[in-house]
Amino acid sequence: MIDVEPPLQSGPPAVPHESFCTHLAKQFIAKKGFELAQIAEVARLRDACDIVLTRSDGYALSIPAMVDRQARPDARFGLGADE
């Protein structure tokens, strides 16, 4: 006889882990109106970071740039103030 029922799982369901950096970026997008950076002026910033978001209200431009140290422990923000 063939068993057609899936085996019972013990413990919590398998949910892929999400780093805090990714979670925070999703919250900024959902609750604060940010979006993934698409403007050409932040290209070097996008290369140096894992996540770059932007938000503009017509007067000010906000750009949070995040390096995900939880996903990549050895990662560092490598741009200087002049860059």
N, C-alpha and C positions, 0 to 999 in steps of 0.2 A: 504494500500500500504506500502511496506517495503522500507525504505530509505537505499540505497546501497552506498551512498557517505559518506566518513569520515567527521566528524564534523570539522568545521574551527577552527584552533587554533589561539588564540590571544596571542601576545607577541612572544619572541624568542623561538626557538625550545628547547625542553628539552635535554640538553647536560649534561652528568654526570660531576661533578666538579672534577678537578684534582688538587692536591696540588702542590705548587711550588717545593717541594722536588722531587716529582715524575716527574714533568716536567723537572727539572734540570737533573735528572738521565737519562731521555730519550735523552736529548740533548747531554750529555756526551757520551752516547752510540752511537748515530747517527753521531755526528760531531767530536768527539775526539778519537774514537776507544776503549772506555772502554767496559767492559763486566761485567755481574753479577759475583761476587766473587764465585769461585768454588774450590779454593785451601784450603786444610785442615788447613793451618797455620792461617787462619783468622776466624776460627769457633767461637771463643769467641767474636770477633768483630761483626760477623753476629748476634750473640745472643743479643748484646748490642745495635744494631742499626736497623733501618728500612730498609735501603738500603746500601749495600757495593759493590763497583765496583772495578775492577782492570784493570791495563794496564801495559804491560811490553814491552820495546823496545829491550830487550836483555842486557841492561846495567843498567837500573833503573826500579824499580817497583813503580807504583803510586797506592795508595789505598784511594779514597775518601769514607768516612763513614758518613752517614747522618741519623740524627734523625728527623723525620717528626713532628715538633711541631705544624704544622697547622692541621694535622690529629689527633694528640694526644697531646693536649696542656700541659699536666702534665709530658710528657716524658722528660727524662734527659739522657745524656751520662754518664753512670755509671762506666766506667773503669778508673782506675788511670794510671799514666805514667808508673808505673812498670808492670802493667798488659798488 
